[in-house]
Amino acid sequence: MFLVEVVSFRTSGLGDQTYLLTHEGKGVLVDPQRDIDRFLRAAAERDVELRFVLETHLHNDYVSGGEQAALRTGAELVLPAAAAPAYPHTPAFHLEDIEGGDGLSLRPIHTPGHTPEHTSYLVLIEGEPVAVFSGGSLLVASAGRPDLLGMARARTLARLQHGSLRRLAALPPEVGLFPTHGEGSFCTASGAGRYTSTIGEETRSNPLLAIEDAEQLADELLAAPMPIPAFYRHMGPANTLGVPPMPSAGVPELAVADLPEDARVVDIRPRERQADGFLSGSVGIELGGDFGSWAGWLLPYRSPIVLVAEPGQDAGEAVTQLARIGIDTVRGVVRDLGPAATETFERLGLAAFTARAARPGAQVLDVRMPNERQAVRLEGAVERFLPDLVTEGVPTELDRERPVLVACGSGRRAAIAATLLIREGYAPVVLDGAGVPHVAAELRARRAA
């Protein structure tokens, strides 16, 4: 029996996983994010020497920690041969095994589709395949999306993904499948399910593997692409050129009077505290697992940032999430707004919000993603996805003289939108908690009655 352990590190806000495979005191680290200390601690706790650091592709959704992990540990850094990054590494060529000693070897499998250079890694122990790290190729119940490099190349990559999926599906059914992207990632072509699987389970249940024609698969993958976060376009160049080590999560505390004039103020407090009073001109993004993604999407990339946090709130978590996408520009944190917290917005529960939305002439703004709106429409609402409030502006049909009822799936995005609307002179009212599907159902029931 092979003594192999695969430790998974889930970063829910980005919908990604990093893996540490261990065998006979040796470790293989796969697709590490920039905050590598957590991975190196896990290796040290298991008394494992890191032998390899693998990258399946030049990532589009986060800054890699692969180069720094290899430099810190002396591990061999392996990237797809066609990636050609600007730092020392071992190029992985299709089906050219890389020996790791003690019966461990890696077999690169070129799996283009998510990106042109994308490579999966089959792990063999004493010549027997035990696991494949599939990155953004074959995912659980899905596949990596092919359009992140632009629509001009998307169809070609989608066709290539067809061959890549079948290449991986031909592996023995008992081989464990460990993809990097999963549920919550904007790198998936459709809603991925569980985070890990087996080749056999995917050949039985993954709907994309049932599509035999490459053109048909391309149609499916490109039928309804999700939006691409604005910060993605900066990740490929960063991962090609390399990035410095992770910055310290500690930042100085500032007073409101000391705010740098060029800084963007981001309020990370709970949204109920933001609603009670926040700093004029600031953007409210409640601290959660996806804080970094929303900040990277809504703010000019690498602009100077000052955080507003509660006393005792973990501002370091916000700094870490920003650094994962290459934003090292947090200048400080403010913990006491005092009388400067002059902006407020109203929050309503489901019943009160529905009652307001049902009034004649009510203005409702739906800030969900296009695929969410397609699944459940809120009749009569003005539709604008949250980031489009920044890039396209507030819809002109909304009247500043009347309240704007803002809704999303849970209240989180609606609260962010409220701070953006206030900056433009609107008076938002946020649906807090139960989301648009509930409001739509309630309004239908009222009309039926």
C-alpha positions in Angstrom: 0.0 0.0 0.0 1.4 3.4 -1.0 1.9 5.8 1.9 0.7 9.0 0.2 -1.1 11.9 1.9 -2.7 14.9 0.0 -3.3 17.9 2.2 -5.7 20.5 0.8 -5.6 24.2 1.5 -8.8 25.9 0.5 -8.9 29.6 -0.2 -12.6 30.1 -0.4 -12.6 33.8 -1.4 -10.7 32.9 -4.6 -12.4 29.5 -5.1 -8.9 27.8 -5.3 -7.0 25.0 -3.6 -3.3 24.5 -3.0 -2.1 20.9 -2.4 0.7 19.3 -0.4 1.4 15.7 -1.4 3.7 13.8 0.9 5.5 10.4 0.4 8.3 8.9 2.4 9.3 12.2 4.0 9.2 14.1 0.7 6.7 16.7 -0.3 5.2 18.1 -3.5 3.6 21.5 -3.3 1.1 22.3 -6.1 -0.1 25.8 -7.2 0.8 27.7 -4.0 -0.7 31.1 -3.4 1.6 33.9 -2.3 1.1 33.5 1.4 3.3 30.4 1.6 4.0 30.2 5.3 0.8 28.2 5.9 2.0 25.6 3.4 5.6 25.4 4.7 4.2 25.1 8.3 2.2 22.1 7.2 5.3 20.5 5.6 7.3 21.1 8.8 4.6 19.7 11.0 4.8 16.5 9.0 8.6 16.5 9.0 8.5 16.6 5.2 11.3 18.0 3.0 9.8 19.9 0.1 11.2 18.2 -3.1 9.0 19.9 -5.8 6.9 23.0 -6.2 4.6 22.6 -9.2 2.7 25.2 -11.2 0.0 24.0 -13.6 -0.2 27.3 -15.4 0.5 31.0 -15.2 -2.4 31.9 -13.0 -5.0 34.5 -13.9 -6.7 34.8 -10.5 -3.9 35.2 -7.9 -0.2 35.9 -7.5 1.8 32.7 -7.2 4.0 31.8 -4.3 5.8 29.1 -6.2 9.1 30.9 -6.9 9.4 32.1 -3.3 8.5 28.7 -1.9 11.2 27.1 -3.9 13.8 29.8 -2.9 12.9 29.4 0.8 13.1 25.6 0.8 15.5 24.6 -2.0 12.8 22.7 -3.7 12.8 22.2 -7.5 10.4 24.6 -9.1 8.6 23.1 -12.1 6.4 25.0 -14.6 5.0 24.1 -18.0 7.7 24.3 -20.6 5.7 26.8 -22.7 5.2 29.2 -19.7 8.7 30.5 -20.0 8.7 32.7 -16.8 11.5 35.1 -16.2 13.0 33.2 -13.2 14.9 29.9 -12.8 12.7 26.8 -13.0 12.6 23.3 -14.5 10.5 23.2 -17.7 7.9 20.4 -17.7 7.6 18.7 -21.1 4.7 16.4 -22.1 5.1 12.9 -20.8 8.8 13.4 -19.9 8.9 12.0 -16.3 10.6 14.0 -13.6 12.2 11.7 -10.9 11.9 12.6 -7.3 13.6 9.6 -5.6 12.2 6.9 -3.2 9.8 5.7 -5.9 8.2 9.2 -6.5 8.0 10.5 -10.1 5.9 13.2 -11.9 4.5 12.8 -15.4 3.6 16.2 -17.0 0.6 16.0 -19.2 0.1 18.9 -21.6 -3.6 19.9 -21.1 -4.1 23.2 -22.9 -7.5 24.9 -22.8 -7.7 27.0 -19.7 -4.4 28.5 -20.9 -2.2 27.5 -23.8 0.7 26.2 -21.7 -1.5 24.5 -19.1 0.1 21.2 -17.8 -1.4 18.7 -15.4 0.9 16.4 -13.3 0.3 12.7 -12.8 2.0 11.4 -9.6 3.4 7.9 -9.8 4.6 5.9 -6.9 6.8 2.9 -7.9 5.5 3.4 -11.4 1.8 3.3 -10.4 -0.4 6.4 -10.9 -2.1 7.6 -7.7 -3.1 11.2 -8.2 -3.3 13.9 -10.9 -3.2 17.6 -10.2 -5.3 19.1 -13.0 -5.1 22.8 -12.2 -7.6 24.5 -14.4 -8.3 21.6 -16.9 -10.6 18.9 -15.6 -12.5 20.1 -12.6 -15.1 18.5 -10.4 -18.3 18.5 -12.6 -16.8 21.2 -14.8 -13.7 22.4 -16.6 -11.5 25.5 -16.6 -12.9 28.4 -18.6 -11.1 29.2 -21.9 -11.9 32.9 -22.3 -9.7 34.5 -19.7 -7.1 35.5 -22.3 -9.7 37.2 -24.5 -12.4 36.1 -26.8 -10.1 36.2 -29.9 -8.4 33.0 -28.5 -11.3 31.6 -26.5 -12.8 29.3 -29.2 -9.4 27.8 -30.0 -8.6 27.2 -26.4 -12.1 25.7 -25.9 -11.4 23.1 -28.7 -8.1 22.3 -27.1 -9.8 21.8 -23.7 -11.9 19.1 -25.3 -8.8 17.0 -26.1 -7.3 17.8 -22.7 -10.4 16.6 -20.8 -10.4 13.3 -22.7 -6.6 12.9 -22.1 -7.2 13.1 -18.4 -10.3 11.0 -18.5 -8.3 8.1 -20.0 -6.3 7.7 -16.8 -7.1 4.8 -14.5 -10.5 5.4 -12.7 -9.0 5.0 -9.2 -6.6 8.0 -9.8 -7.4 10.9 -7.4 -8.3 14.1 -9.1 -7.1 17.3 -7.4 -8.0 20.5 -9.4 -6.9 23.9 -8.3 -10.1 25.7 -9.3 -13.4 24.9 -7.8 -16.6 26.3 -6.4 -16.5 30.1 -6.0 -13.7 30.5 -8.6 -14.2 32.8 -11.6 -11.8 30.4 -13.5 -14.5 27.7 -13.8 -16.6 27.5 -17.0 -19.7 26.5 -14.9 -20.5 25.9 -11.3 -18.0 23.4 -10.1 -19.2 21.1 -7.3 -16.9 19.4 -4.8 -13.3 20.2 -4.6 -11.7 16.8 -5.3 -12.8 13.6 -7.0 -11.5 10.6 -8.9 -11.1 10.1 -12.6 -13.7 7.3 -12.4 -16.3 9.5 -10.7 -15.8 12.3 -13.3 -16.1 9.9 -16.3 -19.4 8.8 -14.8 -20.9 12.2 -13.8 -19.1 15.2 -15.3 -21.5 16.4 -18.0 -18.6 17.9 -20.1 -17.0 14.5 -20.6 -20.2 13.3 -22.2 -19.8 15.8 -25.1 -17.9 14.0 -27.8 -17.6 16.8 -30.4 -15.0 19.6 -29.8 -17.1 22.3 -31.4 -20.1 21.3 -29.3 -17.9 21.5 -26.2 -16.7 24.9 -27.3 -20.3 26.1 -27.7 -21.0 24.8 -24.2 -18.0 26.4 -22.5 -18.6 29.8 -24.2 -22.4 29.9 -24.0 -22.7 32.0 -20.9 -19.3 33.1 -19.6 -19.1 34.7 -16.2 -17.7 38.2 -15.8 -13.9 38.4 -15.5 -12.7 40.3 -12.4 -10.8 43.5 -13.4 -7.6 42.5 -11.5 -7.2 39.2 -13.5 -5.4 41.1 -16.3 -2.6 41.9 -13.9 -2.0 38.3 -12.6 -0.5 36.8 -15.8 2.2 39.4 -16.2 3.0 39.2 -12.4 3.4 35.5 -12.5 5.5 35.6 -15.6 8.0 38.1 -14.2 7.9 37.0 -10.6 6.9 38.8 -7.4 8.7 39.7 -4.2 7.9 37.9 -0.9 4.7 38.4 0.9 4.6 41.7 2.7 4.0 42.0 6.5 0.3 41.9 7.4 0.9 44.6 10.0 0.1 48.2 9.0 0.2 51.4 11.1 -2.8 52.9 12.7 -3.9 56.3 11.4 -6.2 59.1 12.5 -8.8 60.5 10.1 -6.8 63.7 10.0 -3.7 61.8 8.8 -5.3 60.1 5.7 -3.0 60.4 2.7 -4.7 62.6 0.0 -4.1 60.0 -2.7 -5.4 57.0 -0.8 -8.6 55.1 -1.5 -10.5 54.5 1.8 -12.0 51.0 2.1 -14.3 50.3 5.0 -14.0 46.6 6.1 -16.4 46.8 9.1 -19.6 44.8 9.3 -22.2 46.3 7.0 -24.5 47.2 9.8 -21.7 49.4 11.2 -21.2 51.0 7.8 -24.9 51.7 7.5 -24.8 53.6 10.9 -22.0 55.9 9.6 -19.1 55.8 7.3 -16.5 58.2 5.8 -17.6 60.2 2.8 -16.1 59.0 -0.4 -15.1 55.6 1.0 -16.1 52.2 -0.4 -17.6 49.7 2.0 -16.5 46.1 1.5 -17.3 44.1 4.6 -14.4 41.8 5.5 -15.1 38.3 4.4 -13.4 35.5 2.5 -13.9 37.3 -0.8 -12.9 40.8 0.4 -9.7 40.8 -1.7 -11.5 39.9 -4.9 -14.0 42.6 -4.6 -11.4 45.2 -3.7 -9.3 44.2 -6.6 -12.3 44.4 -8.9 -13.7 47.7 -7.7 -10.6 49.8 -7.0 -7.8 51.0 -9.4 -5.2 48.3 -9.3 -2.4 49.0 -6.8 -3.8 52.3 -5.8 -2.8 53.4 -2.2 -5.3 52.1 0.3 -6.3 53.0 3.8 -8.6 50.5 5.7 -11.3 51.4 8.1 -11.7 48.7 10.7 -13.5 48.1 14.0 -11.4 48.2 17.2 -9.9 44.7 17.5 -10.9 43.7 13.9 -8.3 41.7 12.0 -7.0 44.2 9.5 -4.1 41.8 8.7 -6.6 39.5 7.1 -7.5 42.2 4.6 -3.9 43.0 3.9 -3.2 39.3 3.3 -6.1 39.0 0.9 -5.0 42.0 -1.1 -1.4 40.8 -1.2 -2.6 37.5 -2.7 -3.6 39.4 -5.8 -0.5 41.6 -5.8 -1.8 44.6 -4.0 0.9 45.7 -1.5 -0.2 49.3 -1.1 -2.1 49.4 2.2 -0.8 52.5 3.9 -2.6 52.1 7.3 -5.8 51.4 9.2 -8.3 53.8 10.9 -10.2 52.4 13.9 -12.0 55.5 15.1 -14.0 57.7 12.6 -15.5 59.8 15.3 -17.7 62.7 13.9 -16.3 62.1 10.4 -18.7 59.1 9.9 -21.3 61.3 8.3 -22.7 59.0 5.5 -25.5 56.5 6.3 -27.8 54.1 4.5 -31.0 52.3 5.3 -31.2 48.5 5.7 -34.4 46.5 5.5 -35.4 42.9 6.0 -37.3 40.9 3.5 -40.9 41.9 4.5 -40.2 45.6 4.7 -38.1 45.7 1.5 -40.8 43.9 -0.4 -43.4 46.3 0.8 -41.3 49.2 -0.3 -40.6 47.6 -3.7 -44.3 46.9 -4.2 -45.2 50.6 -4.0 -46.0 52.4 -7.2 -43.0 54.1 -8.7 -40.5 52.3 -6.5 -36.9 52.3 -7.9 -35.2 48.9 -7.5 -31.6 48.2 -8.5 -30.5 44.6 -9.0 -26.7 44.3 -8.7 -26.4 40.5 -9.2 -24.3 38.8 -11.9 -26.0 38.2 -15.4 -26.3 34.5 -14.9 -28.1 35.1 -11.5 -30.5 37.4 -13.2 -31.2 35.0 -15.9 -32.0 32.3 -13.4 -34.4 34.5 -11.4 -35.5 37.9 -12.7 -36.8 40.7 -10.4 -39.5 42.2 -12.5 -39.3 45.9 -13.0 -35.8 46.2 -11.5 -33.0 48.2 -13.2 -30.2 45.7 -13.7 -26.5 46.5 -13.3 -23.8 44.1 -12.0 -22.0 45.6 -9.1 -18.6 46.2 -10.7 -20.3 47.9 -13.7 -21.4 50.7 -11.3 -17.7 51.6 -11.4 -16.9 51.1 -15.0 -20.2 52.2 -16.6 -21.6 54.4 -13.9 -25.0 54.4 -12.2 -27.9 53.7 -14.6 -29.3 57.0 -15.9 -32.9 55.9 -15.4 -32.4 56.0 -11.6 -33.6 59.3 -10.0 -31.5 60.9 -7.4 -34.5 62.5 -5.8 -36.1 59.2 -4.8 -34.7 56.3 -2.8 -33.1 53.4 -4.7 -33.9 49.9 -3.3 -30.7 47.8 -3.8 -30.8 44.0 -3.9 -28.5 41.1 -4.5 -28.3 37.5 -3.3 -27.5 38.1 0.4 -27.1 41.8 1.1 -23.3 41.8 0.8 -23.0 43.2 -2.7 -26.0 45.5 -2.1 -24.2 47.1 0.8 -21.1 47.7 -1.3 -23.3 49.2 -4.0 -24.9 51.5 -1.4 -21.6 53.1 -0.6 -20.9 53.6 -4.4 -24.4 55.1 -4.9 -24.0 57.5 -2.0 -20.8 58.8 -3.5 -22.8 59.7 -6.6 -25.6 61.5 -4.7 -28.2 58.7 -4.4 -30.1 57.5 -1.4 -29.9 53.7 -1.2 -32.0 51.3 0.8 -30.4 47.9 1.1 -32.1 44.5 1.2 -30.2 42.9 4.1 -30.2 39.1 4.3 -32.6 37.2 2.2 -31.9 38.0 -1.5 -33.6 38.7 -4.8 -35.2 35.3 -5.3 -37.2 35.8 -2.1 -38.2 39.3 -3.1 -39.3 38.1 -6.5 -41.4 35.3 -4.9 -43.0 37.7 -2.4 -43.9 40.2 -5.1 -45.4 37.4 -7.3 -47.5 36.3 -4.3 -48.7 39.8 -3.6 -49.8 40.2 -7.2 -51.5 36.9 -7.2 -53.4 37.9 -4.1 
